[in-house]
């Protein structure tokens, strides 16, 4: 550029702080899947643990560092506990992380597979789950839940309709 002088800031960082900085910069990249984000967050939290930082404080620091809520960080980290097939679906962008979480909470990996096949958005899964939870009879509720998980019933209105008929 032809500049004679350049103003710079020099920060003295330990190796661990440098690693955290690198992770944070990678985290800000566009195009990371929610599983990749979760893996990075997990690594950051582990680095804080090595520095003897307690879990709640580590979570606060990571949240501030990457600009996410602690609740969303916990949700992202919970994806690392899901079955490999679910993690692959998220990594391969067959399903969004939030959608996979909602589906998994409702019916495990089978419901995630149904959500992928039927391209169910998170709001539809939430609506279906709410309708199913509202069914007063436990037997009917479980039968309909199984129909949803298996993919035979994927519309909230039909859930309500079928429940009325069965009751």
C-alpha positions as CSV (number, residue, x, y, z in Angstrom):
1,X,0.0,0.0,0.0
2,X,3.0,2.2,0.2
3,X,2.5,3.0,3.9
4,X,5.6,3.8,6.0
5,X,4.0,3.1,9.3
6,X,1.1,0.8,10.5
7,X,-0.6,1.0,13.8
8,X,-1.0,-2.4,15.4
9,X,-2.0,-3.8,18.8
10,X,0.1,-6.6,20.2
11,X,-1.5,-8.9,22.8
12,X,0.6,-11.2,24.9
13,X,-1.3,-14.5,24.9
14,X,-0.5,-17.9,26.3
15,X,-0.6,-20.9,24.0
16,X,-4.1,-21.8,25.4
17,X,-5.3,-18.2,24.9
18,X,-4.1,-18.3,21.3
19,X,-5.9,-21.6,20.8
20,X,-9.1,-20.1,22.2
21,X,-8.7,-17.1,20.0
22,X,-8.2,-19.4,16.9
23,X,-11.3,-21.4,17.9
24,X,-13.4,-18.3,18.3
25,X,-12.3,-17.0,14.9
26,X,-13.1,-20.3,13.3
27,X,-16.4,-20.3,15.0
28,X,-17.3,-17.0,13.4
29,X,-16.8,-18.4,9.9
30,X,-19.9,-18.8,7.9
31,X,-20.9,-22.2,6.7
32,X,-20.2,-24.2,9.9
33,X,-22.8,-26.8,10.7
34,X,-24.3,-26.9,14.2
35,X,-22.3,-30.0,14.9
36,X,-19.1,-28.3,13.9
37,X,-20.0,-25.4,16.1
38,X,-20.8,-27.7,19.0
39,X,-17.4,-29.4,18.6
40,X,-15.7,-26.1,18.7
41,X,-17.6,-25.0,21.8
42,X,-16.8,-28.3,23.5
43,X,-13.1,-27.7,22.8
44,X,-13.3,-24.2,24.2
45,X,-15.0,-25.4,27.4
46,X,-12.4,-28.1,27.8
47,X,-9.7,-25.6,27.5
48,X,-11.2,-23.5,30.3
49,X,-11.5,-26.7,32.4
50,X,-7.8,-27.3,31.9
51,X,-7.3,-23.8,33.4
52,X,-9.4,-24.9,36.4
53,X,-12.4,-22.7,35.5
54,X,-15.6,-24.2,36.9
55,X,-18.4,-25.2,34.5
56,X,-20.7,-22.3,35.0
57,X,-18.0,-19.8,34.6
58,X,-16.5,-21.6,31.6
59,X,-20.0,-21.5,30.0
60,X,-20.3,-17.7,30.7
61,X,-16.9,-17.0,29.2
62,X,-17.5,-19.1,26.1
63,X,-20.9,-17.4,25.6
64,X,-19.4,-14.0,25.8
65,X,-16.5,-15.0,23.6
66,X,-18.6,-16.3,20.8
67,X,-21.7,-14.1,21.3
68,X,-24.2,-16.8,21.9
69,X,-26.6,-17.4,24.7
70,X,-25.7,-20.0,27.3
71,X,-29.0,-21.8,26.6
72,X,-28.1,-22.1,22.8
73,X,-24.6,-23.3,23.7
74,X,-26.1,-26.0,26.0
75,X,-28.5,-27.0,23.1
76,X,-25.6,-27.2,20.7
77,X,-23.5,-29.2,23.1
78,X,-26.4,-31.6,23.6
79,X,-26.2,-32.5,19.9
80,X,-22.8,-34.1,20.6
81,X,-24.7,-36.6,22.8
82,X,-27.1,-37.6,20.0
83,X,-26.6,-40.8,18.0
84,X,-24.1,-40.8,15.2
85,X,-26.8,-40.9,12.5
86,X,-28.4,-37.7,13.9
87,X,-25.0,-35.9,14.1
88,X,-24.3,-36.9,10.5
89,X,-27.7,-35.6,9.3
90,X,-26.9,-32.3,11.0
91,X,-23.3,-32.2,9.7
92,X,-24.5,-33.0,6.2
93,X,-27.2,-30.3,6.4
94,X,-30.1,-32.7,5.9
95,X,-31.7,-31.1,9.0
96,X,-31.0,-27.9,11.0
97,X,-29.7,-28.3,14.5
98,X,-32.8,-26.7,16.2
99,X,-35.1,-29.0,14.1
100,X,-33.1,-32.0,15.0
101,X,-33.2,-31.1,18.7
102,X,-37.0,-30.7,18.7
103,X,-37.5,-33.9,16.7
104,X,-35.1,-35.8,19.0
105,X,-36.9,-34.6,22.1
106,X,-40.1,-35.8,20.7
107,X,-39.1,-39.2,19.3
108,X,-35.4,-39.8,19.3
109,X,-33.4,-40.7,16.2
110,X,-36.4,-42.2,14.5
111,X,-38.3,-38.8,14.7
112,X,-35.2,-37.1,13.3
113,X,-35.2,-39.5,10.4
114,X,-38.9,-38.8,9.8
115,X,-38.2,-35.0,10.0
116,X,-35.5,-35.5,7.3
117,X,-37.6,-37.6,5.0
118,X,-40.6,-35.3,5.3
119,X,-38.6,-32.1,5.4
120,X,-40.5,-31.1,8.6
121,X,-39.6,-27.6,9.8
122,X,-39.1,-27.0,13.5
123,X,-42.4,-25.1,13.9
124,X,-44.4,-28.0,12.6
125,X,-42.6,-30.5,14.9
126,X,-43.3,-28.2,17.8
127,X,-47.0,-27.9,16.8
128,X,-47.3,-31.7,16.5
129,X,-45.6,-32.3,19.9
130,X,-48.0,-29.8,21.5
131,X,-51.0,-31.5,20.0
132,X,-49.8,-34.9,21.1
133,X,-49.1,-33.7,24.6
134,X,-52.6,-32.3,24.8
135,X,-54.2,-35.7,24.2
136,X,-55.8,-36.7,27.6
137,X,-55.8,-40.5,27.1
138,X,-52.3,-42.0,27.6
139,X,-53.0,-45.0,25.3
140,X,-54.3,-42.8,22.4
141,X,-51.4,-40.3,23.0
142,X,-48.8,-43.1,22.7
143,X,-50.4,-44.6,19.6
144,X,-50.5,-41.2,17.8
145,X,-47.0,-40.4,19.0
146,X,-45.9,-43.7,17.3
147,X,-47.7,-42.7,14.1
148,X,-45.9,-39.4,14.1
149,X,-42.5,-40.9,14.8
150,X,-43.0,-43.5,12.0
151,X,-44.0,-40.8,9.6
152,X,-47.6,-41.9,9.1
153,X,-48.9,-38.7,10.6
154,X,-47.0,-35.4,10.0
155,X,-49.6,-32.7,10.0
156,X,-50.7,-31.1,13.3
157,X,-54.3,-30.8,12.1
158,X,-54.4,-34.5,11.3
159,X,-53.0,-35.3,14.8
160,X,-55.9,-33.5,16.4
161,X,-58.4,-35.1,14.0
162,X,-57.2,-38.7,14.6
163,X,-57.1,-38.2,18.3
164,X,-60.7,-37.0,18.3
165,X,-61.7,-40.1,16.3
166,X,-59.8,-42.5,18.6
167,X,-61.2,-40.9,21.8
